[in-house]
Amino acid sequence: MTITEFYGSEPVTAVINLEADTGEAVSAPIVIGHYGPNGGGEIWLDQGGHRVQCMPAHFKDLMKQLKRAHRIAQDMKEAE
C-alpha cells in the first residue's frame, strides 16, 4: 500500500494505492478529502468515481464498523 498525503488546506488530503505483493494495483486508488471551510466538517472517500460522504456525526460509527469488519476478517482468516 502506498499513501500520499497532501496539505490539509487542499481538498484532497490523501491518496491510497492498494497493491498486491507484486506491486500491481489491485483496484482504483482510494482518494480522501474534505469540503473545505464551508463544508461543515464533512469528509469524502472516492474510489473509481464513486464518492461516499461522511458527516462529522457519523464518523465515529463509520470507524467503529471498519474496525469491526477488520476484526471479523482476521478471525475468519485465523479459523482457516
PyMOL Python script that loads the backbone (N, CA, C, O; Angstrom):
from pymol import cmd

cmd.read_pdbstr("""\
ATOM      1  N   MET A   1       0.851  -1.165   0.000  1.00  0.00           N
ATOM      2  CA  MET A   1       0.000   0.000   0.000  1.00  0.00           C
ATOM      3  C   MET A   1       0.899   1.231   0.000  1.00  0.00           C
ATOM      4  O   MET A   1       1.881   1.306   0.739  1.00  0.00           O
ATOM      5  N   THR A   2       0.548   2.172  -0.828  1.00  0.00           N
ATOM      6  CA  THR A   2       1.263   3.435  -0.900  1.00  0.00           C
ATOM      7  C   THR A   2       0.292   4.557  -0.550  1.00  0.00           C
ATOM      8  O   THR A   2      -0.794   4.650  -1.122  1.00  0.00           O
ATOM      9  N   ILE A   3       0.693   5.412   0.397  1.00  0.00           N
ATOM     10  CA  ILE A   3      -0.149   6.533   0.813  1.00  0.00           C
ATOM     11  C   ILE A   3       0.574   7.830   0.500  1.00  0.00           C
ATOM     12  O   ILE A   3       1.725   8.024   0.891  1.00  0.00           O
ATOM     13  N   THR A   4      -0.107   8.708  -0.205  1.00  0.00           N
ATOM     14  CA  THR A   4       0.409  10.051  -0.470  1.00  0.00           C
ATOM     15  C   THR A   4      -0.487  11.026   0.265  1.00  0.00           C
ATOM     16  O   THR A   4      -1.693  11.075   0.023  1.00  0.00           O
ATOM     17  N   GLU A   5       0.106  11.810   1.174  1.00  0.00           N
ATOM     18  CA  GLU A   5      -0.666  12.799   1.927  1.00  0.00           C
ATOM     19  C   GLU A   5      -0.432  14.188   1.353  1.00  0.00           C
ATOM     20  O   GLU A   5       0.655  14.498   0.867  1.00  0.00           O
ATOM     21  N   PHE A   6      -1.466  15.018   1.415  1.00  0.00           N
ATOM     22  CA  PHE A   6      -1.397  16.391   0.939  1.00  0.00           C
ATOM     23  C   PHE A   6      -1.681  17.331   2.104  1.00  0.00           C
ATOM     24  O   PHE A   6      -2.176  16.896   3.144  1.00  0.00           O
ATOM     25  N   TYR A   7      -1.377  18.591   1.943  1.00  0.00           N
ATOM     26  CA  TYR A   7      -1.648  19.589   2.979  1.00  0.00           C
ATOM     27  C   TYR A   7      -3.135  19.630   3.292  1.00  0.00           C
ATOM     28  O   TYR A   7      -3.966  19.421   2.408  1.00  0.00           O
ATOM     29  N   GLY A   8      -3.471  19.899   4.555  1.00  0.00           N
ATOM     30  CA  GLY A   8      -4.868  19.988   4.974  1.00  0.00           C
ATOM     31  C   GLY A   8      -5.633  21.097   4.288  1.00  0.00           C
ATOM     32  O   GLY A   8      -6.863  21.069   4.246  1.00  0.00           O
ATOM     33  N   SER A   9      -4.918  22.080   3.746  1.00  0.00           N
ATOM     34  CA  SER A   9      -5.598  23.164   3.040  1.00  0.00           C
ATOM     35  C   SER A   9      -6.074  22.737   1.660  1.00  0.00           C
ATOM     36  O   SER A   9      -6.855  23.448   1.028  1.00  0.00           O
ATOM     37  N   GLU A  10      -5.612  21.583   1.184  1.00  0.00           N
ATOM     38  CA  GLU A  10      -6.034  21.055  -0.117  1.00  0.00           C
ATOM     39  C   GLU A  10      -7.336  20.267   0.048  1.00  0.00           C
ATOM     40  O   GLU A  10      -7.545  19.665   1.100  1.00  0.00           O
ATOM     41  N   PRO A  11      -8.223  20.253  -0.965  1.00  0.00           N
ATOM     42  CA  PRO A  11      -9.470  19.482  -0.846  1.00  0.00           C
ATOM     43  C   PRO A  11      -9.224  17.971  -0.810  1.00  0.00           C
ATOM     44  O   PRO A  11     -10.029  17.230  -0.248  1.00  0.00           O
ATOM     45  N   VAL A  12      -8.129  17.511  -1.400  1.00  0.00           N
ATOM     46  CA  VAL A  12      -7.741  16.102  -1.326  1.00  0.00           C
ATOM     47  C   VAL A  12      -6.655  16.006  -0.267  1.00  0.00           C
ATOM     48  O   VAL A  12      -5.622  16.667  -0.374  1.00  0.00           O
ATOM     49  N   THR A  13      -6.882  15.184   0.760  1.00  0.00           N
ATOM     50  CA  THR A  13      -5.909  15.072   1.837  1.00  0.00           C
ATOM     51  C   THR A  13      -5.007  13.857   1.705  1.00  0.00           C
ATOM     52  O   THR A  13      -3.902  13.849   2.246  1.00  0.00           O
ATOM     53  N   ALA A  14      -5.468  12.811   0.980  1.00  0.00           N
ATOM     54  CA  ALA A  14      -4.639  11.614   0.808  1.00  0.00           C
ATOM     55  C   ALA A  14      -5.122  10.788  -0.377  1.00  0.00           C
ATOM     56  O   ALA A  14      -6.297  10.812  -0.741  1.00  0.00           O
ATOM     57  N   VAL A  15      -4.185  10.061  -0.964  1.00  0.00           N
ATOM     58  CA  VAL A  15      -4.485   9.077  -1.997  1.00  0.00           C
ATOM     59  C   VAL A  15      -3.833   7.781  -1.550  1.00  0.00           C
ATOM     60  O   VAL A  15      -2.640   7.746  -1.250  1.00  0.00           O
ATOM     61  N   ILE A  16      -4.627   6.714  -1.508  1.00  0.00           N
ATOM     62  CA  ILE A  16      -4.135   5.407  -1.069  1.00  0.00           C
ATOM     63  C   ILE A  16      -4.193   4.452  -2.250  1.00  0.00           C
ATOM     64  O   ILE A  16      -5.261   4.208  -2.812  1.00  0.00           O
ATOM     65  N   ASN A  17      -3.037   3.913  -2.623  1.00  0.00           N
ATOM     66  CA  ASN A  17      -2.954   2.915  -3.689  1.00  0.00           C
ATOM     67  C   ASN A  17      -2.818   1.549  -3.043  1.00  0.00           C
ATOM     68  O   ASN A  17      -1.856   1.284  -2.323  1.00  0.00           O
ATOM     69  N   LEU A  18      -3.792   0.679  -3.307  1.00  0.00           N
ATOM     70  CA  LEU A  18      -3.764  -0.682  -2.785  1.00  0.00           C
ATOM     71  C   LEU A  18      -3.043  -1.563  -3.786  1.00  0.00           C
ATOM     72  O   LEU A  18      -3.392  -1.595  -4.966  1.00  0.00           O
ATOM     73  N   GLU A  19      -2.033  -2.279  -3.309  1.00  0.00           N
ATOM     74  CA  GLU A  19      -1.188  -3.078  -4.201  1.00  0.00           C
ATOM     75  C   GLU A  19      -1.061  -4.505  -3.702  1.00  0.00           C
ATOM     76  O   GLU A  19      -1.083  -4.762  -2.498  1.00  0.00           O
ATOM     77  N   ALA A  20      -0.928  -5.432  -4.644  1.00  0.00           N
ATOM     78  CA  ALA A  20      -0.627  -6.819  -4.315  1.00  0.00           C
ATOM     79  C   ALA A  20       0.851  -6.914  -3.916  1.00  0.00           C
ATOM     80  O   ALA A  20       1.599  -5.947  -4.061  1.00  0.00           O
ATOM     81  N   ASP A  21       1.262  -8.067  -3.421  1.00  0.00           N
ATOM     82  CA  ASP A  21       2.661  -8.257  -3.041  1.00  0.00           C
ATOM     83  C   ASP A  21       3.610  -8.023  -4.218  1.00  0.00           C
ATOM     84  O   ASP A  21       4.783  -7.704  -4.024  1.00  0.00           O
ATOM     85  N   THR A  22       3.096  -8.183  -5.431  1.00  0.00           N
ATOM     86  CA  THR A  22       3.899  -7.976  -6.640  1.00  0.00           C
ATOM     87  C   THR A  22       4.075  -6.495  -6.971  1.00  0.00           C
ATOM     88  O   THR A  22       4.871  -6.146  -7.842  1.00  0.00           O
ATOM     89  N   GLY A  23       3.330  -5.615  -6.273  1.00  0.00           N
ATOM     90  CA  GLY A  23       3.361  -4.188  -6.564  1.00  0.00           C
ATOM     91  C   GLY A  23       2.291  -3.761  -7.550  1.00  0.00           C
ATOM     92  O   GLY A  23       2.137  -2.575  -7.844  1.00  0.00           O
ATOM     93  N   GLU A  24       1.548  -4.743  -8.061  1.00  0.00           N
ATOM     94  CA  GLU A  24       0.489  -4.453  -9.028  1.00  0.00           C
ATOM     95  C   GLU A  24      -0.731  -3.866  -8.316  1.00  0.00           C
ATOM     96  O   GLU A  24      -1.121  -4.342  -7.250  1.00  0.00           O
ATOM     97  N   ALA A  25      -1.325  -2.840  -8.904  1.00  0.00           N
ATOM     98  CA  ALA A  25      -2.526  -2.238  -8.336  1.00  0.00           C
ATOM     99  C   ALA A  25      -3.661  -3.249  -8.352  1.00  0.00           C
ATOM    100  O   ALA A  25      -3.875  -3.925  -9.358  1.00  0.00           O
ATOM    101  N   VAL A  26      -4.391  -3.357  -7.249  1.00  0.00           N
ATOM    102  CA  VAL A  26      -5.495  -4.313  -7.171  1.00  0.00           C
ATOM    103  C   VAL A  26      -6.847  -3.648  -7.361  1.00  0.00           C
ATOM    104  O   VAL A  26      -7.853  -4.331  -7.549  1.00  0.00           O
ATOM    105  N   SER A  27      -6.880  -2.330  -7.313  1.00  0.00           N
ATOM    106  CA  SER A  27      -8.117  -1.586  -7.531  1.00  0.00           C
ATOM    107  C   SER A  27      -7.765  -0.132  -7.781  1.00  0.00           C
ATOM    108  O   SER A  27      -6.602   0.262  -7.694  1.00  0.00           O
ATOM    109  N   ALA A  28      -8.777   0.658  -8.091  1.00  0.00           N
ATOM    110  CA  ALA A  28      -8.544   2.093  -8.259  1.00  0.00           C
ATOM    111  C   ALA A  28      -8.102   2.684  -6.918  1.00  0.00           C
ATOM    112  O   ALA A  28      -8.485   2.175  -5.865  1.00  0.00           O
ATOM    113  N   PRO A  29      -7.310   3.739  -6.944  1.00  0.00           N
ATOM    114  CA  PRO A  29      -6.882   4.360  -5.689  1.00  0.00           C
ATOM    115  C   PRO A  29      -8.081   4.857  -4.881  1.00  0.00           C
ATOM    116  O   PRO A  29      -9.123   5.202  -5.439  1.00  0.00           O
ATOM    117  N   ILE A  30      -7.914   4.886  -3.564  1.00  0.00           N
ATOM    118  CA  ILE A  30      -8.900   5.487  -2.676  1.00  0.00           C
ATOM    119  C   ILE A  30      -8.434   6.919  -2.423  1.00  0.00           C
ATOM    120  O   ILE A  30      -7.311   7.147  -1.973  1.00  0.00           O
ATOM    121  N   VAL A  31      -9.299   7.868  -2.713  1.00  0.00           N
ATOM    122  CA  VAL A  31      -8.977   9.283  -2.529  1.00  0.00           C
ATOM    123  C   VAL A  31      -9.806   9.794  -1.361  1.00  0.00           C
ATOM    124  O   VAL A  31     -11.012   9.554  -1.298  1.00  0.00           O
ATOM    125  N   ILE A  32      -9.159  10.499  -0.435  1.00  0.00           N
ATOM    126  CA  ILE A  32      -9.828  11.030   0.753  1.00  0.00           C
ATOM    127  C   ILE A  32      -9.723  12.545   0.724  1.00  0.00           C
ATOM    128  O   ILE A  32      -8.667  13.093   0.408  1.00  0.00           O
ATOM    129  N   GLY A  33     -10.809  13.216   1.052  1.00  0.00           N
ATOM    130  CA  GLY A  33     -10.769  14.670   1.050  1.00  0.00           C
ATOM    131  C   GLY A  33     -11.818  15.284   1.946  1.00  0.00           C
ATOM    132  O   GLY A  33     -12.527  14.589   2.674  1.00  0.00           O
ATOM    133  N   HIS A  34     -11.904  16.597   1.880  1.00  0.00           N
ATOM    134  CA  HIS A  34     -12.874  17.338   2.682  1.00  0.00           C
ATOM    135  C   HIS A  34     -13.467  18.453   1.828  1.00  0.00           C
ATOM    136  O   HIS A  34     -12.959  18.757   0.749  1.00  0.00           O
ATOM    137  N   TYR A  35     -14.536  19.053   2.315  1.00  0.00           N
ATOM    138  CA  TYR A  35     -15.246  20.083   1.566  1.00  0.00           C
ATOM    139  C   TYR A  35     -14.832  21.504   1.934  1.00  0.00           C
ATOM    140  O   TYR A  35     -15.505  22.460   1.548  1.00  0.00           O
ATOM    141  N   GLY A  36     -13.759  21.651   2.658  1.00  0.00           N
ATOM    142  CA  GLY A  36     -13.247  22.984   2.961  1.00  0.00           C
ATOM    143  C   GLY A  36     -13.967  23.676   4.102  1.00  0.00           C
ATOM    144  O   GLY A  36     -14.763  23.060   4.811  1.00  0.00           O
ATOM    145  N   PRO A  37     -13.682  24.962   4.276  1.00  0.00           N
ATOM    146  CA  PRO A  37     -14.217  25.697   5.427  1.00  0.00           C
ATOM    147  C   PRO A  37     -15.737  25.818   5.456  1.00  0.00           C
ATOM    148  O   PRO A  37     -16.314  26.024   6.524  1.00  0.00           O
ATOM    149  N   ASN A  38     -16.383  25.696   4.327  1.00  0.00           N
ATOM    150  CA  ASN A  38     -17.847  25.792   4.291  1.00  0.00           C
ATOM    151  C   ASN A  38     -18.518  24.423   4.235  1.00  0.00           C
ATOM    152  O   ASN A  38     -19.730  24.329   4.038  1.00  0.00           O
ATOM    153  N   GLY A  39     -17.733  23.366   4.408  1.00  0.00           N
ATOM    154  CA  GLY A  39     -18.271  22.009   4.278  1.00  0.00           C
ATOM    155  C   GLY A  39     -18.824  21.407   5.543  1.00  0.00           C
ATOM    156  O   GLY A  39     -19.258  20.255   5.538  1.00  0.00           O
ATOM    157  N   GLY A  40     -18.819  22.151   6.623  1.00  0.00           N
ATOM    158  CA  GLY A  40     -19.405  21.645   7.859  1.00  0.00           C
ATOM    159  C   GLY A  40     -18.648  20.495   8.484  1.00  0.00           C
ATOM    160  O   GLY A  40     -19.205  19.765   9.304  1.00  0.00           O
ATOM    161  N   GLY A  41     -17.388  20.316   8.116  1.00  0.00           N
ATOM    162  CA  GLY A  41     -16.591  19.235   8.681  1.00  0.00           C
ATOM    163  C   GLY A  41     -16.754  17.901   7.971  1.00  0.00           C
ATOM    164  O   GLY A  41     -16.185  16.897   8.400  1.00  0.00           O
ATOM    165  N   GLU A  42     -17.532  17.879   6.878  1.00  0.00           N
ATOM    166  CA  GLU A  42     -17.722  16.621   6.146  1.00  0.00           C
ATOM    167  C   GLU A  42     -16.443  16.200   5.438  1.00  0.00           C
ATOM    168  O   GLU A  42     -15.667  17.030   4.965  1.00  0.00           O
ATOM    169  N   ILE A  43     -16.245  14.893   5.380  1.00  0.00           N
ATOM    170  CA  ILE A  43     -15.165  14.336   4.574  1.00  0.00           C
ATOM    171  C   ILE A  43     -15.798  13.475   3.488  1.00  0.00           C
ATOM    172  O   ILE A  43     -16.991  13.175   3.533  1.00  0.00           O
ATOM    173  N   TRP A  44     -14.995  13.088   2.526  1.00  0.00           N
ATOM    174  CA  TRP A  44     -15.479  12.197   1.484  1.00  0.00           C
ATOM    175  C   TRP A  44     -14.392  11.185   1.133  1.00  0.00           C
ATOM    176  O   TRP A  44     -13.197  11.447   1.272  1.00  0.00           O
ATOM    177  N   LEU A  45     -14.844  10.030   0.678  1.00  0.00           N
ATOM    178  CA  LEU A  45     -13.981   8.968   0.161  1.00  0.00           C
ATOM    179  C   LEU A  45     -14.425   8.709  -1.265  1.00  0.00           C
ATOM    180  O   LEU A  45     -15.624   8.692  -1.545  1.00  0.00           O
ATOM    181  N   ASP A  46     -13.487   8.508  -2.165  1.00  0.00           N
ATOM    182  CA  ASP A  46     -13.833   8.258  -3.562  1.00  0.00           C
ATOM    183  C   ASP A  46     -12.947   7.126  -4.078  1.00  0.00           C
ATOM    184  O   ASP A  46     -11.741   7.100  -3.831  1.00  0.00           O
ATOM    185  N   GLN A  47     -13.558   6.208  -4.786  1.00  0.00           N
ATOM    186  CA  GLN A  47     -12.796   5.155  -5.458  1.00  0.00           C
ATOM    187  C   GLN A  47     -13.431   4.914  -6.813  1.00  0.00           C
ATOM    188  O   GLN A  47     -14.587   4.503  -6.912  1.00  0.00           O
ATOM    189  N   GLY A  48     -12.666   5.173  -7.841  1.00  0.00           N
ATOM    190  CA  GLY A  48     -13.148   4.956  -9.187  1.00  0.00           C
ATOM    191  C   GLY A  48     -14.342   5.810  -9.564  1.00  0.00           C
ATOM    192  O   GLY A  48     -15.180   5.385 -10.359  1.00  0.00           O
ATOM    193  N   GLY A  49     -14.431   7.015  -9.003  1.00  0.00           N
ATOM    194  CA  GLY A  49     -15.532   7.909  -9.323  1.00  0.00           C
ATOM    195  C   GLY A  49     -16.779   7.716  -8.478  1.00  0.00           C
ATOM    196  O   GLY A  49     -17.790   8.380  -8.707  1.00  0.00           O
ATOM    197  N   HIS A  50     -16.721   6.821  -7.508  1.00  0.00           N
ATOM    198  CA  HIS A  50     -17.850   6.585  -6.610  1.00  0.00           C
ATOM    199  C   HIS A  50     -17.534   7.234  -5.267  1.00  0.00           C
ATOM    200  O   HIS A  50     -16.672   6.763  -4.525  1.00  0.00           O
ATOM    201  N   ARG A  51     -18.239   8.315  -4.968  1.00  0.00           N
ATOM    202  CA  ARG A  51     -17.958   9.099  -3.770  1.00  0.00           C
ATOM    203  C   ARG A  51     -18.939   8.762  -2.648  1.00  0.00           C
ATOM    204  O   ARG A  51     -20.139   8.594  -2.866  1.00  0.00           O
ATOM    205  N   VAL A  52     -18.382   8.672  -1.439  1.00  0.00           N
ATOM    206  CA  VAL A  52     -19.169   8.474  -0.224  1.00  0.00           C
ATOM    207  C   VAL A  52     -18.882   9.653   0.694  1.00  0.00           C
ATOM    208  O   VAL A  52     -17.729   9.929   1.026  1.00  0.00           O
ATOM    209  N   GLN A  53     -19.938  10.344   1.101  1.00  0.00           N
ATOM    210  CA  GLN A  53     -19.789  11.473   2.009  1.00  0.00           C
ATOM    211  C   GLN A  53     -19.986  11.000   3.442  1.00  0.00           C
ATOM    212  O   GLN A  53     -20.789  10.106   3.707  1.00  0.00           O
ATOM    213  N   CYS A  54     -19.251  11.604   4.357  1.00  0.00           N
ATOM    214  CA  CYS A  54     -19.365  11.247   5.768  1.00  0.00           C
ATOM    215  C   CYS A  54     -19.446  12.520   6.598  1.00  0.00           C
ATOM    216  O   CYS A  54     -18.493  13.296   6.665  1.00  0.00           O
ATOM    217  N   MET A  55     -20.596  12.722   7.228  1.00  0.00           N
ATOM    218  CA  MET A  55     -20.773  13.877   8.087  1.00  0.00           C
ATOM    219  C   MET A  55     -20.071  13.624   9.419  1.00  0.00           C
ATOM    220  O   MET A  55     -19.923  12.472   9.826  1.00  0.00           O
ATOM    221  N   PRO A  56     -19.639  14.678  10.101  1.00  0.00           N
ATOM    222  CA  PRO A  56     -18.921  14.516  11.366  1.00  0.00           C
ATOM    223  C   PRO A  56     -19.661  13.641  12.385  1.00  0.00           C
ATOM    224  O   PRO A  56     -19.033  12.869  13.111  1.00  0.00           O
ATOM    225  N   ALA A  57     -20.973  13.757  12.439  1.00  0.00           N
ATOM    226  CA  ALA A  57     -21.750  12.975  13.403  1.00  0.00           C
ATOM    227  C   ALA A  57     -21.689  11.477  13.124  1.00  0.00           C
ATOM    228  O   ALA A  57     -21.956  10.676  14.020  1.00  0.00           O
ATOM    229  N   HIS A  58     -21.344  11.081  11.897  1.00  0.00           N
ATOM    230  CA  HIS A  58     -21.314   9.667  11.516  1.00  0.00           C
ATOM    231  C   HIS A  58     -19.912   9.064  11.558  1.00  0.00           C
ATOM    232  O   HIS A  58     -19.764   7.847  11.456  1.00  0.00           O
ATOM    233  N   PHE A  59     -18.894   9.890  11.706  1.00  0.00           N
ATOM    234  CA  PHE A  59     -17.521   9.423  11.570  1.00  0.00           C
ATOM    235  C   PHE A  59     -17.160   8.369  12.617  1.00  0.00           C
ATOM    236  O   PHE A  59     -16.546   7.356  12.282  1.00  0.00           O
ATOM    237  N   LYS A  60     -17.527   8.590  13.862  1.00  0.00           N
ATOM    238  CA  LYS A  60     -17.192   7.642  14.932  1.00  0.00           C
ATOM    239  C   LYS A  60     -17.776   6.257  14.633  1.00  0.00           C
ATOM    240  O   LYS A  60     -17.086   5.246  14.769  1.00  0.00           O
ATOM    241  N   ASP A  61     -19.050   6.214  14.225  1.00  0.00           N
ATOM    242  CA  ASP A  61     -19.687   4.929  13.925  1.00  0.00           C
ATOM    243  C   ASP A  61     -19.102   4.282  12.670  1.00  0.00           C
ATOM    244  O   ASP A  61     -18.974   3.059  12.608  1.00  0.00           O
ATOM    245  N   LEU A  62     -18.748   5.092  11.673  1.00  0.00           N
ATOM    246  CA  LEU A  62     -18.117   4.556  10.470  1.00  0.00           C
ATOM    247  C   LEU A  62     -16.793   3.880  10.826  1.00  0.00           C
ATOM    248  O   LEU A  62     -16.521   2.769  10.371  1.00  0.00           O
ATOM    249  N   MET A  63     -15.973   4.544  11.633  1.00  0.00           N
ATOM    250  CA  MET A  63     -14.685   3.968  12.040  1.00  0.00           C
ATOM    251  C   MET A  63     -14.901   2.696  12.861  1.00  0.00           C
ATOM    252  O   MET A  63     -14.156   1.727  12.716  1.00  0.00           O
ATOM    253  N   LYS A  64     -15.912   2.700  13.717  1.00  0.00           N
ATOM    254  CA  LYS A  64     -16.229   1.521  14.523  1.00  0.00           C
ATOM    255  C   LYS A  64     -16.550   0.328  13.625  1.00  0.00           C
ATOM    256  O   LYS A  64     -16.084  -0.783  13.878  1.00  0.00           O
ATOM    257  N   GLN A  65     -17.344   0.555  12.577  1.00  0.00           N
ATOM    258  CA  GLN A  65     -17.727  -0.539  11.685  1.00  0.00           C
ATOM    259  C   GLN A  65     -16.562  -1.020  10.815  1.00  0.00           C
ATOM    260  O   GLN A  65     -16.470  -2.208  10.506  1.00  0.00           O
ATOM    261  N   LEU A  66     -15.678  -0.107  10.420  1.00  0.00           N
ATOM    262  CA  LEU A  66     -14.479  -0.520   9.684  1.00  0.00           C
ATOM    263  C   LEU A  66     -13.603  -1.406  10.555  1.00  0.00           C
ATOM    264  O   LEU A  66     -13.100  -2.430  10.092  1.00  0.00           O
ATOM    265  N   LYS A  67     -13.419  -1.024  11.803  1.00  0.00           N
ATOM    266  CA  LYS A  67     -12.616  -1.833  12.736  1.00  0.00           C
ATOM    267  C   LYS A  67     -13.283  -3.181  12.996  1.00  0.00           C
ATOM    268  O   LYS A  67     -12.603  -4.202  13.096  1.00  0.00           O
ATOM    269  N   ARG A  68     -14.605  -3.187  13.106  1.00  0.00           N
ATOM    270  CA  ARG A  68     -15.343  -4.433  13.319  1.00  0.00           C
ATOM    271  C   ARG A  68     -15.174  -5.372  12.125  1.00  0.00           C
ATOM    272  O   ARG A  68     -14.929  -6.565  12.303  1.00  0.00           O
ATOM    273  N   ALA A  69     -15.303  -4.841  10.919  1.00  0.00           N
ATOM    274  CA  ALA A  69     -15.120  -5.662   9.718  1.00  0.00           C
ATOM    275  C   ALA A  69     -13.711  -6.230   9.665  1.00  0.00           C
ATOM    276  O   ALA A  69     -13.517  -7.386   9.289  1.00  0.00           O
ATOM    277  N   HIS A  70     -12.730  -5.421  10.039  1.00  0.00           N
ATOM    278  CA  HIS A  70     -11.337  -5.883  10.063  1.00  0.00           C
ATOM    279  C   HIS A  70     -11.170  -7.027  11.067  1.00  0.00           C
ATOM    280  O   HIS A  70     -10.537  -8.038  10.763  1.00  0.00           O
ATOM    281  N   ARG A  71     -11.736  -6.863  12.253  1.00  0.00           N
ATOM    282  CA  ARG A  71     -11.629  -7.884  13.294  1.00  0.00           C
ATOM    283  C   ARG A  71     -12.287  -9.191  12.842  1.00  0.00           C
ATOM    284  O   ARG A  71     -11.725 -10.267  13.049  1.00  0.00           O
ATOM    285  N   ILE A  72     -13.467  -9.108  12.231  1.00  0.00           N
ATOM    286  CA  ILE A  72     -14.161 -10.306  11.745  1.00  0.00           C
ATOM    287  C   ILE A  72     -13.339 -10.988  10.659  1.00  0.00           C
ATOM    288  O   ILE A  72     -13.202 -12.211  10.657  1.00  0.00           O
ATOM    289  N   ALA A  73     -12.790 -10.201   9.736  1.00  0.00           N
ATOM    290  CA  ALA A  73     -11.964 -10.787   8.665  1.00  0.00           C
ATOM    291  C   ALA A  73     -10.740 -11.485   9.234  1.00  0.00           C
ATOM    292  O   ALA A  73     -10.363 -12.556   8.759  1.00  0.00           O
ATOM    293  N   GLN A  74     -10.113 -10.891  10.248  1.00  0.00           N
ATOM    294  CA  GLN A  74      -8.952 -11.516  10.874  1.00  0.00           C
ATOM    295  C   GLN A  74      -9.334 -12.821  11.562  1.00  0.00           C
ATOM    296  O   GLN A  74      -8.610 -13.811  11.460  1.00  0.00           O
ATOM    297  N   ASP A  75     -10.468 -12.828  12.264  1.00  0.00           N
ATOM    298  CA  ASP A  75     -10.940 -14.040  12.933  1.00  0.00           C
ATOM    299  C   ASP A  75     -11.200 -15.144  11.920  1.00  0.00           C
ATOM    300  O   ASP A  75     -10.860 -16.302  12.162  1.00  0.00           O
ATOM    301  N   MET A  76     -11.801 -14.793  10.788  1.00  0.00           N
ATOM    302  CA  MET A  76     -12.095 -15.814   9.770  1.00  0.00           C
ATOM    303  C   MET A  76     -10.802 -16.356   9.160  1.00  0.00           C
ATOM    304  O   MET A  76     -10.701 -17.549   8.871  1.00  0.00           O
ATOM    305  N   LYS A  77      -9.828 -15.494   8.966  1.00  0.00           N
ATOM    306  CA  LYS A  77      -8.541 -15.912   8.407  1.00  0.00           C
ATOM    307  C   LYS A  77      -7.845 -16.883   9.362  1.00  0.00           C
ATOM    308  O   LYS A  77      -7.294 -17.898   8.936  1.00  0.00           O
ATOM    309  N   GLU A  78      -7.877 -16.561  10.649  1.00  0.00           N
ATOM    310  CA  GLU A  78      -7.225 -17.411  11.644  1.00  0.00           C
ATOM    311  C   GLU A  78      -7.945 -18.759  11.800  1.00  0.00           C
ATOM    312  O   GLU A  78      -7.317 -19.745  12.185  1.00  0.00           O
ATOM    313  N   ALA A  79      -9.229 -18.814  11.510  1.00  0.00           N
ATOM    314  CA  ALA A  79     -10.009 -20.034  11.640  1.00  0.00           C
ATOM    315  C   ALA A  79      -9.742 -21.023  10.512  1.00  0.00           C
ATOM    316  O   ALA A  79     -10.139 -22.184  10.608  1.00  0.00           O
ATOM    317  N   GLU A  80      -9.083 -20.589   9.455  1.00  0.00           N
ATOM    318  CA  GLU A  80      -8.829 -21.470   8.298  1.00  0.00           C
ATOM    319  C   GLU A  80      -7.897 -22.604   8.667  1.00  0.00           C
ATOM    320  O   GLU A  80      -7.575 -23.439   7.822  1.00  0.00           O
TER     321      GLU A  80
END
""", "prot")
cmd.dss("prot")
cmd.show_as("cartoon", "prot")
cmd.util.cbc("prot")
cmd.orient("prot")
